[in-house]
Amino acid sequence: MSQGGIDPKGPGELGGPVGMVAGNGSFPLIFLEAAKAAGLPIVVVAHEGETDPGIERLGFPVRWIRLGQVGAIFETFHKNGVRQAAFVGGIKKPRLFDLRPDWKGMMILGRLARYHDDEALRALADEFEKEGITIVPSTFLVPTLAVGEGVLTRRSPSEAEWKDIRVGVEAAKIVGAADIGQCLVVREKVVVAVEAVEGTDETISRAGRVAGKGTVVVKMAKPGQDLRFDLPSVGPGTIRVMQEAGAAVLAVEAGKTLLFDREKTVSMADAAEIAIVGIV
């Protein structure tokens, strides 16, 4: 088994399907479309109130659970012979306050000193390993979703905007190390908004209300982040919110950020004269 990845022979040769723990957004649907094209069987566990109900139309078996029903995930995967699984899509952080764990979920949470994202996800991955299920990167079927280094749009950031990007990168490292969020917004070398539980879109909107037009949005993975979980992601919705907020630049970490609907996202950014750049 390759570390943190799919068996090099391919999951289809392991004698069972791959499990998918589905969150919100378009990523679970993209993942399943890729699995269908590859002829890979998938067993889906979806979250009520988070996962798009349209996931049932793609022809894969789906079990719906409430957030925190970890035992139900294991029961479903064991029943279907799943030995490898991926977490695909996120969970809206405010929903974590409505967590109703089953006994297995309570056991995991009870071992944590704090309920921060990375700590909880690593504990969950450890529990999967104890159950004989290896967690694999969510991108193994769609590696081209990752943003590459360089400018993606017609417009490049100005010299002043590059200075804001550099300020944002340094601040993002500090914020990320504290497990607070992946996104922050800068204008004229001042950090004007930091993502917490509200998510990226509201962070961008708040920055527009506070600082006006011309802000620079920086989104990066947390230092030491387990890349099997909760990768930063952007897409057309991000550009739409940025346009409404008057933001000028989107800088994301190359190789660690997912870009959904790339052609539409870049086209929207070009039309709004927003620069998108992959940074390292």
C-alpha positions in Angstrom: 0.0 0.0 0.0 1.4 3.4 -0.9 1.4 5.9 2.0 -1.8 8.0 2.0 -2.8 6.8 -1.4 -4.6 4.2 -3.5 -2.9 0.8 -3.9 -0.8 1.1 -7.1 -2.6 -1.9 -8.6 -5.8 0.1 -8.3 -8.7 -0.2 -5.8 -10.7 -2.3 -8.2 -8.3 -5.2 -7.7 -8.7 -5.2 -3.9 -11.9 -7.3 -4.0 -14.3 -4.5 -3.0 -15.5 -1.0 -3.7 -14.1 2.3 -2.4 -16.1 4.1 0.2 -17.0 7.8 0.0 -17.9 9.9 3.0 -19.7 12.7 1.2 -19.9 16.3 2.4 -21.4 19.4 0.7 -20.6 21.2 -2.5 -20.1 19.9 -6.0 -17.0 17.8 -5.2 -18.9 14.5 -4.3 -20.8 14.7 -7.6 -17.5 15.3 -9.6 -15.9 12.4 -7.7 -18.7 10.0 -8.6 -18.8 11.1 -12.2 -15.1 10.3 -12.4 -15.7 6.9 -10.7 -18.4 6.1 -13.2 -16.1 6.9 -16.1 -13.4 4.8 -14.6 -15.8 1.9 -13.9 -14.9 2.1 -10.2 -17.6 0.9 -7.7 -18.3 3.3 -4.9 -20.3 3.0 -1.7 -21.6 6.4 -0.6 -22.4 7.6 2.9 -24.0 11.0 2.7 -24.8 13.6 5.3 -28.4 14.9 5.8 -28.6 18.6 5.4 -25.1 18.8 3.8 -24.8 16.5 0.8 -26.6 17.4 -2.5 -29.6 15.0 -2.8 -28.8 14.7 -6.5 -26.1 12.3 -5.5 -28.7 9.5 -5.6 -29.2 10.0 -9.3 -25.7 8.8 -10.2 -26.4 5.1 -9.8 -24.3 4.4 -6.7 -25.7 3.0 -3.4 -26.2 5.8 -0.9 -26.8 5.7 2.8 -27.9 8.9 4.5 -26.7 9.6 8.1 -26.8 12.5 10.5 -23.5 14.3 11.3 -21.6 12.4 13.9 -23.0 8.9 13.2 -19.6 7.4 12.8 -20.7 3.9 13.7 -23.2 4.0 10.8 -20.3 4.7 8.4 -18.4 1.7 9.6 -21.4 -0.5 9.5 -22.2 0.5 5.9 -18.6 0.1 4.7 -18.1 -3.3 6.4 -21.3 -4.6 5.0 -20.2 -3.7 1.5 -16.6 -4.9 1.8 -15.0 -1.4 1.7 -11.3 -1.4 2.6 -10.4 2.1 1.3 -12.4 5.3 1.6 -12.2 9.0 0.8 -13.7 12.0 2.5 -15.1 14.1 -0.3 -16.6 17.6 0.2 -16.7 19.6 3.4 -19.1 20.2 6.3 -20.3 23.7 7.1 -18.6 24.6 10.4 -21.7 26.1 12.1 -23.3 22.6 11.7 -20.6 21.2 14.1 -22.5 22.9 16.9 -25.5 20.7 16.0 -23.4 17.5 16.2 -25.3 14.5 17.5 -22.7 11.7 17.7 -23.5 8.1 18.1 -21.6 6.0 20.6 -18.6 5.6 18.2 -18.5 9.3 17.5 -18.7 10.0 21.2 -15.7 7.7 21.9 -13.6 9.6 19.3 -14.6 13.0 20.6 -14.0 11.9 24.2 -10.3 11.3 23.4 -9.7 14.8 22.1 -8.3 17.6 24.1 -10.1 20.1 21.8 -12.5 19.9 18.9 -10.3 21.5 16.3 -10.6 20.4 12.7 -7.3 18.8 12.2 -7.2 17.0 15.5 -10.7 15.6 15.1 -10.0 14.5 11.5 -6.8 12.7 12.4 -8.5 10.9 15.2 -11.3 9.9 12.8 -8.7 8.6 10.3 -7.0 6.6 13.1 -10.4 5.0 13.9 -10.9 4.1 10.3 -7.5 2.4 10.3 -8.4 0.4 13.4 -11.5 -0.8 11.5 -9.3 -1.9 8.6 -10.2 0.9 6.3 -7.5 3.1 4.8 -8.3 6.7 4.1 -7.1 7.8 0.7 -6.8 11.3 -0.8 -10.0 12.6 -2.2 -8.2 13.7 -5.4 -7.0 10.3 -6.6 -9.7 10.1 -9.3 -9.4 13.8 -10.3 -5.8 14.9 -9.9 -6.3 17.7 -12.5 -8.5 19.7 -10.1 -5.4 21.0 -8.2 -4.3 24.5 -9.1 -0.9 24.8 -10.7 1.7 27.5 -10.0 1.3 30.8 -11.9 -1.4 33.2 -13.2 -4.5 31.6 -14.6 -6.3 34.7 -15.8 -5.6 37.3 -18.5 -4.8 39.9 -15.8 -1.8 39.4 -13.5 -1.7 41.0 -10.0 -0.2 44.5 -9.9 3.0 45.2 -7.9 0.9 46.5 -5.0 -1.4 43.4 -5.1 1.6 41.1 -5.0 2.7 42.9 -1.8 -0.8 42.2 -0.4 -0.5 38.6 -1.4 2.8 38.2 0.4 1.3 39.8 3.6 -1.6 37.4 3.2 0.6 34.3 2.9 2.5 35.1 6.0 -0.7 35.8 8.0 -2.3 32.7 6.6 0.5 30.6 8.0 -0.1 32.0 11.5 -3.9 31.6 11.3 -3.6 28.2 9.8 -1.2 27.0 12.4 -3.8 27.9 15.0 -6.3 25.8 13.1 -8.6 28.8 12.7 -9.3 29.0 8.9 -7.8 28.7 5.4 -8.8 32.1 4.0 -8.0 35.8 4.8 -8.4 39.1 3.0 -5.9 41.9 2.7 -6.0 45.5 1.4 -3.0 47.8 1.3 -1.0 45.4 3.4 -3.6 45.3 6.1 -5.4 42.1 7.0 -9.1 43.1 7.0 -10.9 39.7 7.4 -10.0 36.2 8.7 -12.1 33.1 8.1 -13.5 31.4 11.1 -16.6 29.2 11.3 -18.6 31.3 8.8 -16.6 30.1 5.7 -14.8 31.7 2.8 -17.7 33.4 1.1 -18.9 35.3 4.1 -15.2 36.2 4.9 -14.9 37.8 1.5 -18.2 39.6 1.8 -17.3 40.9 5.2 -14.0 42.2 3.9 -15.9 44.1 1.1 -18.1 45.7 3.7 -15.2 46.7 5.9 -12.5 47.7 3.3 -14.4 48.3 0.1 -13.1 47.5 -3.4 -9.6 46.3 -4.3 -9.1 43.6 -1.7 -6.9 40.5 -2.2 -8.2 37.1 -1.1 -5.6 34.5 0.0 -6.6 30.9 0.6 -4.0 28.3 1.7 -3.9 24.9 3.3 -2.9 24.9 7.0 0.7 24.2 7.8 1.1 20.5 8.2 -2.5 19.9 7.1 -3.4 16.3 6.4 -4.1 16.6 2.6 -6.6 13.7 2.7 -9.1 16.0 4.3 -10.7 19.4 3.8 -8.5 20.7 1.0 -9.0 24.4 0.2 -11.3 24.8 -2.8 -12.6 27.6 -5.0 -14.9 27.8 -8.0 -17.5 30.0 -9.8 -19.2 30.8 -6.6 -16.0 32.2 -5.1 -15.6 34.5 -8.1 -19.3 35.6 -7.9 -18.9 36.6 -4.2 -15.6 38.3 -4.9 -17.2 40.3 -7.7 -20.1 41.4 -5.4 -17.5 42.4 -2.7 -15.3 44.3 -5.2 -12.3 41.9 -4.6 -9.5 42.2 -7.1 -7.3 39.1 -6.7 -7.6 35.5 -5.7 -4.4 33.9 -4.6 -4.5 30.2 -3.7 -1.9 27.6 -2.8 -0.7 25.7 -5.8 -0.9 21.9 -5.6 -3.0 22.1 -2.4 -6.1 23.9 -3.6 -8.9 22.5 -5.7 -10.4 24.5 -8.6 -13.9 23.4 -9.6 -15.3 24.2 -13.1 -12.0 25.7 -14.1 -13.1 27.0 -17.5 -16.1 28.8 -16.1 -14.2 30.1 -13.1 -11.4 31.6 -15.2 -13.9 33.0 -17.7 -15.9 34.7 -14.9 -12.7 36.1 -13.4 -11.6 37.5 -16.7 -14.9 39.2 -17.3 -14.7 40.8 -13.9 -11.0 41.7 -14.3 -10.2 39.5 -11.2 -6.7 38.0 -11.2 -6.3 34.3 -10.1 -2.9 33.1 -9.2 -1.5 29.8 -7.9 1.3 30.6 -5.3 3.9 28.4 -3.5 
